[in-house]
Amino acid sequence: MGNRRSLRRRMMPLLALIGLFGGLLLAWQPSASALTPRHFDELEFSPLPDIELPAYERYALPNGLVVYLLEDHELPLVSGSATFRTGTRFEPADRVGLASLTGEAMRLGGTTNLGADDLNQALEQRAASIETSIDTSDGTASFSALSEDTAAVFALFADVVQRPAFADDKIDLLRRQYSGSIARRNDDPDDITGREFRKLVYGADSPYARTMEYATLAAIDHGDIERFYQASIRPEKTILGIVGDFDSAQMKQWIADYFGDWQGTGAALDTTLPTVEQARAGVFMVSQPQLTQSYVQLGHLGGQLDYPDHAALSVMNEVLNGFSGRLFNEVRSRQGLAYLVYAYWAPRYDHPGLFIGGGQTRSEATVPFIKSTMAEIDRIRSAPITGVELAQAQDAVLNSFVFNFQSPDQTLARLIRYEYYDYPQDFVFQFQDRVRATTIAQVQTAAQAHLNPEQMVVLVVGNPAEIQPSLDSLAPNITVTPIDITIPDPPA
């Protein structure tokens, strides 16, 4: 009883506040206009702001290192990245996995001055981070820190970039992790679909599609890692960008102190780009009898971002995709053939990307789904889009770009990317102007020029026994080629 009285006394102030606010709410009456619903066509929104590049500085050190500095004092944080001219596409074909292993081991193994555990502790004490990796087309090392810890963390960052230890125990740990990823690579149907589709388009031996195997991983030794690092991570092949709460004069001094004497060792990596040609076309099947739905990808080799009709193709993407796009409305909503459906032109900066479509559907709907998706792709080639579709697509493309420049670090990353791939610094503004000027005729012309039905690869991962009608009903005299995804055994 006493506990209830005590609780009631503690609750009295809260109950009084509730009563006060309740009275205020009852006394307040919204205006009639606030309660009048309006159709979405009547809603008015102010235009999104134009993209503006903040003030930044670019310069180069005598050793070839390019530097970008962008001060931003809104928060007491500093972050930076080093972008290296390297990539998995430059590793030897018999040592697939070398670049990724090198990129992760740079950070994981500590430095010649500071062991891995001590490095981890030094960063954890400051709530800071340093990460390294090598991807298909580049390598990166990044750091983030509180502005008060910038000097200490930047020194550690420079040490990781220039003096990685490549500790054997950490390399062995990465090998075990990579071996595990090979063993599990057929567990996810999505992963199978994406991987095998790239192999069919680019070719299984292409640097843009080949996969790490037990044999290629086993062939990599410590010397390979050291040599790939020395050939790849060099000042003349590095762009350093730093953004955040710092003083530029002080930062320049730190950069000179920690990176000014850095010199490459040995021969630089040959970064001649691999040639790209489409490898195959046709219909292909990966049999996965345990699946109750089909995973579909279809498409062919694509192009680059610097193509003259890239803007028109971006508008085309918006017409096809999204909640208001043709594929969603026709294939998913009206026909009910898909859980997920898409088809888009996906270019790359310096090598051909993909035109890729597909989605997920129930097994018995696989053939109707493919036919319906292909029909929409053919329709955008054969008939002009409408004026309403053009306007909506242009707005969608232009408005989405604002969100790529929301923060200074996003802006700096894009500037570095343009320099890395030798694009003009005002590329985004050129692109915007071209999108605004895109016409209905240009969209159709671009679609006719770059969407090629005769080059289509159609890949299905699913249960062939449940796909009725079968895939060979897609067209007369069609041959469905099975794809074997058996993982080769490790070398003896």
C-alpha positions as CSV (number, residue, x, y, z in Angstrom):
1,M,0.0,0.0,0.0
2,G,2.8,2.3,0.9
3,N,4.6,1.6,-2.4
4,R,1.4,2.6,-4.3
5,R,1.2,5.9,-2.4
6,S,4.9,6.5,-3.1
7,L,4.4,5.8,-6.8
8,R,1.4,8.1,-6.9
9,R,3.4,10.9,-5.3
10,R,6.2,10.5,-7.9
11,M,3.7,10.4,-10.7
12,M,1.9,13.6,-9.7
13,P,4.2,16.0,-11.5
14,L,4.0,14.0,-14.7
15,L,0.2,13.8,-14.5
16,A,0.0,17.5,-14.0
17,L,2.1,18.1,-17.2
18,I,-0.1,15.7,-19.2
19,G,-3.2,17.6,-18.0
20,L,-1.6,20.9,-19.0
21,F,-0.6,19.8,-22.4
22,G,-4.0,18.1,-22.9
23,G,-5.8,21.3,-22.2
24,L,-3.5,23.2,-24.6
25,L,-4.2,20.6,-27.3
26,L,-8.0,20.9,-26.8
27,A,-7.8,24.7,-26.9
28,W,-5.8,24.7,-30.2
29,Q,-7.9,24.4,-33.3
30,P,-6.1,23.8,-36.7
31,S,-7.1,26.0,-39.6
32,A,-9.5,24.7,-42.1
33,S,-6.9,24.8,-44.8
34,A,-4.5,22.6,-42.8
35,L,-7.2,19.9,-42.8
36,T,-8.0,20.1,-46.4
37,P,-6.4,17.2,-48.3
38,R,-4.8,17.9,-51.6
39,H,-4.0,15.6,-54.5
40,F,-0.3,14.9,-54.9
41,D,-0.3,16.7,-58.3
42,E,-1.2,19.9,-56.4
43,L,1.7,19.7,-53.9
44,E,4.5,22.2,-54.5
45,F,8.1,21.9,-53.5
46,S,10.9,24.3,-53.8
47,P,13.6,23.2,-56.2
48,L,16.7,21.5,-54.9
49,P,19.8,23.7,-54.6
50,D,22.4,23.7,-57.3
51,I,25.5,21.7,-56.7
52,E,28.3,23.9,-55.6
53,L,31.9,22.8,-55.1
54,P,33.4,24.1,-51.8
55,A,36.8,25.7,-51.8
56,Y,39.6,23.2,-52.0
57,E,43.3,23.2,-52.8
58,R,45.2,20.8,-55.0
59,Y,49.0,20.6,-55.2
60,A,51.7,18.0,-55.8
61,L,54.9,17.1,-53.9
62,P,58.2,16.7,-55.8
63,N,57.9,12.9,-55.5
64,G,54.7,13.0,-57.5
65,L,52.2,12.6,-54.7
66,V,49.0,14.6,-55.6
67,V,47.2,16.3,-52.6
68,Y,43.7,17.6,-52.2
69,L,42.8,19.6,-49.1
70,L,39.3,20.7,-48.1
71,E,38.7,22.4,-44.8
72,D,35.4,21.8,-43.0
73,H,35.0,23.1,-39.5
74,E,31.5,22.1,-38.8
75,L,32.5,19.1,-36.7
76,P,35.8,18.4,-34.8
77,L,36.7,15.5,-37.2
78,V,39.3,14.9,-39.8
79,S,39.3,12.1,-42.4
80,G,41.6,11.3,-45.3
81,S,42.2,8.8,-48.0
82,A,45.0,7.7,-50.3
83,T,44.0,6.4,-53.7
84,F,46.5,4.1,-55.4
85,R,46.7,3.4,-59.1
86,T,46.5,-0.4,-58.8
87,G,43.7,-3.0,-58.7
88,T,42.9,-6.7,-58.9
89,R,42.7,-6.4,-62.7
90,F,46.5,-6.1,-62.7
91,E,47.3,-9.2,-60.7
92,P,48.7,-12.3,-62.5
93,A,46.1,-14.7,-63.7
94,D,47.6,-17.6,-61.8
95,R,47.6,-15.6,-58.5
96,V,44.0,-14.3,-58.4
97,G,43.6,-13.0,-54.8
98,L,47.0,-11.4,-54.6
99,A,45.8,-7.8,-54.8
100,S,43.0,-8.3,-52.2
101,L,45.3,-10.1,-49.9
102,T,47.9,-7.3,-50.2
103,G,45.4,-4.6,-49.6
104,E,44.0,-6.2,-46.4
105,A,47.4,-7.3,-45.1
106,M,48.7,-3.7,-45.3
107,R,46.6,-2.7,-42.3
108,L,46.1,-6.0,-40.6
109,G,49.8,-6.9,-40.1
110,G,50.8,-3.6,-38.5
111,T,53.9,-1.8,-39.5
112,T,57.7,-2.3,-39.2
113,N,57.6,0.4,-36.4
114,L,54.4,-0.8,-34.6
115,G,53.0,-4.3,-34.3
116,A,49.4,-5.1,-35.2
117,D,48.2,-5.2,-31.6
118,D,49.9,-2.0,-30.7
119,L,48.5,-0.3,-33.8
120,N,45.0,-1.4,-32.9
121,Q,45.4,-0.2,-29.3
122,A,46.8,3.2,-30.4
123,L,43.7,3.7,-32.7
124,E,41.2,2.4,-30.2
125,Q,42.5,4.8,-27.5
126,R,41.7,7.7,-29.8
127,A,38.4,6.3,-31.3
128,A,40.2,6.5,-34.6
129,S,40.4,4.1,-37.6
130,I,42.7,3.2,-40.4
131,E,41.6,0.9,-43.2
132,T,43.2,-0.4,-46.4
133,S,42.0,-2.4,-49.4
134,I,42.5,-3.1,-53.1
135,D,39.5,-3.4,-55.4
136,T,39.1,-4.1,-59.1
137,S,40.2,-0.7,-60.3
138,D,42.1,1.0,-57.4
139,G,43.5,0.7,-54.0
140,T,42.7,2.8,-51.0
141,A,43.9,3.6,-47.5
142,S,41.8,5.8,-45.3
143,F,41.8,7.3,-41.8
144,S,39.4,9.1,-39.5
145,A,40.1,10.8,-36.2
146,L,39.0,13.6,-33.9
147,S,40.7,16.8,-34.9
148,E,42.7,16.9,-31.6
149,D,44.2,13.6,-32.5
150,T,45.0,14.4,-36.2
151,A,48.8,14.6,-35.8
152,A,49.1,11.3,-34.0
153,V,46.7,9.4,-36.3
154,F,48.1,10.9,-39.5
155,A,51.6,9.7,-38.4
156,L,50.2,6.2,-38.0
157,F,48.4,6.4,-41.3
158,A,51.6,7.4,-43.1
159,D,53.4,4.5,-41.4
160,V,50.7,2.0,-42.6
161,V,50.9,3.3,-46.1
162,Q,54.7,3.3,-46.4
163,R,56.0,0.6,-44.0
164,P,53.5,-2.3,-43.7
165,A,55.0,-5.3,-41.9
166,F,53.0,-8.0,-43.7
167,A,53.1,-10.2,-40.7
168,D,53.0,-13.9,-41.6
169,D,50.5,-14.8,-38.9
170,K,48.0,-12.2,-40.3
171,I,48.6,-13.3,-43.8
172,D,47.8,-16.9,-42.7
173,L,44.7,-15.6,-41.1
174,L,43.6,-13.9,-44.3
175,R,44.3,-17.1,-46.3
176,R,42.0,-19.0,-44.0
177,Q,39.3,-16.4,-44.4
178,Y,39.7,-16.4,-48.1
179,S,39.6,-20.2,-48.3
180,G,36.3,-20.1,-46.3
181,S,34.8,-17.6,-48.7
182,I,35.7,-19.9,-51.6
183,A,34.0,-22.8,-49.8
184,R,30.9,-20.8,-49.2
185,R,30.6,-19.0,-52.6
186,N,27.8,-21.1,-53.9
187,D,25.6,-20.7,-50.7
188,D,23.8,-17.5,-52.0
189,P,21.9,-17.7,-55.3
190,D,22.3,-13.9,-55.7
191,D,26.1,-14.3,-55.6
192,I,26.0,-17.2,-58.0
193,T,23.9,-15.2,-60.5
194,G,26.1,-12.1,-60.4
195,R,29.4,-14.0,-60.6
196,E,28.4,-16.3,-63.4
197,F,26.8,-13.5,-65.4
198,R,30.0,-11.5,-65.4
199,K,31.9,-14.6,-66.5
200,L,29.5,-15.1,-69.5
201,V,29.8,-11.5,-70.6
202,Y,33.4,-10.7,-69.9
203,G,34.8,-14.2,-70.1
204,A,35.9,-16.5,-67.3
205,D,39.5,-15.5,-67.7
206,S,38.9,-11.7,-67.9
207,P,40.3,-9.7,-65.0
208,Y,36.8,-8.2,-64.6
209,A,35.2,-11.7,-64.0
210,R,37.8,-14.2,-62.9
211,T,37.4,-15.7,-59.4
212,M,39.9,-16.7,-56.8
213,E,40.4,-20.4,-56.4
214,Y,42.2,-22.6,-53.9
215,A,45.0,-23.1,-56.4
216,T,45.5,-19.4,-57.1
217,L,45.4,-18.6,-53.4
218,A,48.0,-21.3,-52.6
219,A,50.3,-20.0,-55.3
220,I,50.7,-16.6,-53.5
221,D,53.7,-16.4,-51.2
222,H,55.1,-13.6,-49.0
223,G,57.4,-12.4,-51.7
224,D,54.5,-11.9,-54.1
225,I,52.7,-9.7,-51.6
226,E,55.8,-7.6,-51.0
227,R,56.5,-7.2,-54.7
228,F,52.9,-6.3,-55.5
229,Y,52.8,-3.7,-52.7
230,Q,56.1,-2.1,-53.9
231,A,54.9,-2.0,-57.5
232,S,51.5,-0.6,-56.6
233,I,51.8,1.7,-53.5
234,R,54.1,4.5,-54.7
235,P,54.0,8.3,-54.3
236,E,53.7,9.0,-58.1
237,K,50.7,6.7,-58.3
238,T,48.9,8.1,-55.2
239,I,46.3,10.8,-54.7
240,L,46.0,11.9,-51.1
241,G,42.8,13.7,-50.0
242,I,42.1,15.2,-46.6
243,V,38.9,16.8,-45.4
244,G,37.7,18.2,-42.1
245,D,38.6,20.4,-39.1
246,F,42.2,21.2,-39.8
247,D,44.4,24.2,-40.6
248,S,45.8,23.9,-44.2
249,A,49.2,25.3,-43.4
250,Q,49.7,22.9,-40.5
251,M,48.4,20.0,-42.7
252,K,50.8,20.8,-45.5
253,Q,53.7,20.7,-43.0
254,W,52.6,17.2,-41.7
255,I,52.2,16.0,-45.3
256,A,55.7,17.2,-46.1
257,D,57.1,15.7,-42.9
258,Y,55.5,12.3,-43.4
259,F,55.2,11.9,-47.1
260,G,57.8,14.2,-48.6
261,D,60.7,11.7,-48.5
262,W,58.6,8.8,-49.7
263,Q,60.1,7.1,-52.7
264,G,59.0,4.0,-54.6
265,T,61.0,0.9,-54.7
266,G,61.7,-1.3,-57.8
267,A,59.6,-1.2,-61.0
268,A,56.2,0.3,-61.0
269,L,53.1,-1.8,-61.8
270,D,52.2,-2.0,-65.4
271,T,48.7,-0.4,-65.5
272,T,47.9,-1.0,-69.1
273,L,44.2,-1.7,-69.1
274,P,43.0,-5.2,-70.1
275,T,41.2,-5.5,-73.4
276,V,37.4,-6.1,-73.1
277,E,35.2,-8.0,-75.5
278,Q,32.0,-9.8,-75.0
279,A,32.6,-13.5,-74.5
280,R,29.3,-15.3,-75.1
281,A,25.6,-14.8,-75.8
282,G,22.6,-17.1,-75.4
283,V,20.6,-18.8,-72.7
284,F,22.3,-20.4,-69.7
285,M,21.2,-22.4,-66.7
286,V,22.7,-23.0,-63.2
287,S,20.7,-25.9,-61.7
288,Q,19.9,-25.4,-58.1
289,P,17.1,-28.0,-57.3
290,Q,16.6,-26.7,-53.8
291,L,15.4,-23.3,-54.9
292,T,11.7,-22.5,-55.1
293,Q,12.3,-19.3,-57.2
294,S,14.4,-18.3,-60.1
295,Y,17.2,-15.7,-60.0
296,V,17.5,-14.1,-63.5
297,Q,20.1,-11.8,-65.0
298,L,20.1,-10.8,-68.7
299,G,22.1,-8.3,-70.6
300,H,25.4,-7.8,-72.4
301,L,28.6,-5.7,-72.5
302,G,28.0,-2.0,-71.8
303,G,30.1,1.2,-72.0
304,Q,31.8,4.0,-70.2
305,L,30.7,7.2,-68.4
306,D,32.4,9.4,-71.0
307,Y,30.3,8.1,-73.9
308,P,28.5,11.1,-75.6
309,D,25.1,9.6,-75.0
310,H,25.7,8.7,-71.4
311,A,23.1,11.3,-70.3
312,A,20.4,9.9,-72.6
313,L,21.1,6.4,-71.3
314,S,20.8,7.7,-67.7
315,V,17.4,9.1,-68.6
316,M,16.5,5.8,-70.2
317,N,17.4,4.0,-66.9
318,E,14.9,6.1,-65.0
319,V,12.1,5.4,-67.5
320,L,12.7,1.7,-67.1
321,N,13.3,1.5,-63.4
322,G,12.0,2.7,-60.1
323,F,8.5,2.7,-58.6
324,S,7.2,4.8,-61.5
325,G,9.2,2.9,-64.1
326,R,7.9,0.7,-66.9
327,L,9.3,-2.5,-65.5
328,F,7.8,-2.1,-62.0
329,N,4.5,-1.0,-63.4
330,E,4.2,-3.7,-66.1
331,V,6.2,-6.7,-65.0
332,R,5.7,-6.5,-61.3
333,S,2.4,-4.6,-60.7
334,R,0.2,-5.4,-63.7
335,Q,1.4,-8.9,-64.6
336,G,2.6,-9.9,-61.1
337,L,5.6,-11.8,-62.5
338,A,8.3,-10.6,-60.2
339,Y,9.3,-9.9,-56.6
340,L,12.2,-7.7,-58.0
341,V,12.7,-6.5,-61.6
342,Y,15.3,-4.1,-63.1
343,A,17.2,-3.2,-66.3
344,Y,19.8,-0.5,-66.5
345,W,22.8,0.8,-68.3
346,A,25.8,0.5,-65.8
347,P,28.9,2.2,-67.3
348,R,32.3,2.4,-65.8
349,Y,34.9,5.1,-65.8
350,D,37.7,3.5,-67.9
351,H,36.4,0.2,-69.2
352,P,33.1,-1.2,-70.6
353,G,30.5,-1.8,-67.9
354,L,27.3,-3.8,-68.4
355,F,23.8,-3.4,-69.6
356,I,22.2,-5.6,-67.0
357,G,18.6,-6.6,-66.2
358,G,16.8,-9.3,-64.4
359,G,15.2,-10.0,-61.0
360,Q,13.6,-12.8,-59.0
361,T,10.4,-14.7,-59.8
362,R,8.6,-17.9,-58.8
363,S,9.9,-20.9,-60.8
364,E,6.8,-21.4,-63.0
365,A,6.8,-17.7,-64.0
366,T,10.5,-17.7,-65.2
367,V,9.8,-17.8,-68.9
368,P,7.0,-15.2,-68.8
369,F,9.1,-13.0,-66.7
370,I,12.0,-13.1,-69.1
371,K,9.8,-12.5,-72.1
372,S,8.0,-9.6,-70.4
373,T,11.3,-7.9,-69.3
374,M,12.7,-8.4,-72.8
375,A,9.6,-6.9,-74.3
376,E,10.0,-3.7,-72.2
377,I,13.6,-3.5,-73.3
378,D,12.6,-3.8,-76.9
379,R,9.8,-1.3,-76.5
380,I,12.2,1.4,-75.4
381,R,14.2,0.8,-78.5
382,S,11.3,0.6,-81.0
383,A,9.0,3.4,-79.8
384,P,9.6,6.9,-78.4
385,I,9.1,7.5,-74.7
386,T,6.4,10.1,-73.7
387,G,7.0,13.7,-72.8
388,V,5.8,13.0,-69.3
389,E,8.3,10.1,-68.9
390,L,11.1,12.3,-70.2
391,A,10.4,15.1,-67.7
392,Q,10.0,12.7,-64.8
393,A,13.2,10.9,-65.7
394,Q,15.2,14.1,-66.1
395,D,14.0,15.3,-62.8
396,A,14.9,12.0,-61.1
397,V,18.5,12.0,-62.6
398,L,19.2,15.7,-61.8
399,N,17.7,15.5,-58.3
400,S,19.6,12.4,-57.3
401,F,22.9,14.1,-58.0
402,V,22.4,16.5,-55.2
403,F,22.7,13.6,-52.7
404,N,26.1,12.8,-54.0
405,F,27.4,16.1,-52.8
406,Q,25.7,16.4,-49.4
407,S,28.9,16.5,-47.4
408,P,32.5,17.8,-48.1
409,D,33.9,14.3,-48.0
410,Q,31.6,13.1,-50.7
411,T,32.6,16.1,-52.9
412,L,36.3,15.5,-52.3
413,A,35.9,11.8,-53.1
414,R,34.3,12.7,-56.4
415,L,37.0,15.2,-57.3
416,I,39.7,12.6,-56.6
417,R,37.8,10.0,-58.7
418,Y,37.7,12.4,-61.6
419,E,41.4,13.0,-61.5
420,Y,42.1,9.3,-61.0
421,Y,40.3,8.4,-64.2
422,D,41.4,11.6,-66.1
423,Y,37.9,13.1,-66.2
424,P,37.4,16.9,-66.2
425,Q,36.7,18.4,-62.8
426,D,33.5,19.9,-64.1
427,F,32.3,16.5,-65.5
428,V,29.2,16.5,-63.2
429,F,28.1,19.9,-64.5
430,Q,28.6,18.8,-68.1
431,F,26.5,15.8,-67.4
432,Q,23.8,17.9,-65.8
433,D,23.6,20.2,-68.8
434,R,23.4,17.1,-71.1
435,V,20.6,15.6,-69.1
436,R,18.6,18.9,-69.2
437,A,19.1,19.0,-73.0
438,T,18.2,15.4,-73.6
439,T,15.3,14.9,-76.0
440,I,12.9,12.0,-76.6
441,A,14.6,11.2,-79.9
442,Q,18.0,11.1,-78.2
443,V,16.8,8.5,-75.7
444,Q,15.5,6.3,-78.4
445,T,18.6,6.7,-80.6
446,A,20.8,5.8,-77.6
447,A,18.7,2.8,-76.7
448,Q,18.9,1.6,-80.3
449,A,22.6,2.1,-80.5
450,H,23.5,0.4,-77.1
451,L,20.8,-2.2,-76.4
452,N,21.6,-5.2,-78.6
453,P,19.1,-8.1,-78.4
454,E,21.3,-10.4,-80.5
455,Q,24.1,-10.0,-77.9
456,M,21.9,-10.9,-74.9
457,V,23.1,-13.3,-72.2
458,V,20.2,-14.8,-70.3
459,L,21.2,-16.6,-67.1
460,V,18.8,-18.4,-64.8
461,V,19.8,-19.8,-61.4
462,G,17.0,-22.1,-60.2
463,N,15.2,-25.4,-60.3
464,P,14.9,-26.6,-63.9
465,A,12.2,-29.2,-63.1
466,E,9.9,-26.4,-61.8
467,I,10.5,-24.0,-64.6
468,Q,7.5,-24.7,-66.8
469,P,7.4,-23.8,-69.6
470,S,11.1,-24.6,-69.9
471,L,13.7,-22.2,-71.0
472,D,14.0,-23.7,-74.5
473,S,10.6,-22.2,-75.2
474,L,12.0,-18.7,-75.1
475,A,12.7,-18.8,-78.8
476,P,12.7,-21.3,-81.7
477,N,15.7,-23.6,-82.0
478,I,17.2,-22.3,-78.8
479,T,19.9,-24.2,-76.9
480,V,20.1,-23.9,-73.1
481,T,23.6,-24.3,-71.9
482,P,24.2,-25.7,-68.4
483,I,26.8,-23.9,-66.2
484,D,28.9,-26.0,-63.9
485,I,29.7,-24.1,-60.6
486,T,31.5,-27.0,-58.9
487,I,34.4,-25.6,-56.8
488,P,37.7,-27.1,-57.8
489,D,39.4,-29.0,-55.0
490,P,42.4,-27.5,-53.2
491,P,45.8,-28.5,-54.6
492,A,47.3,-31.6,-53.0
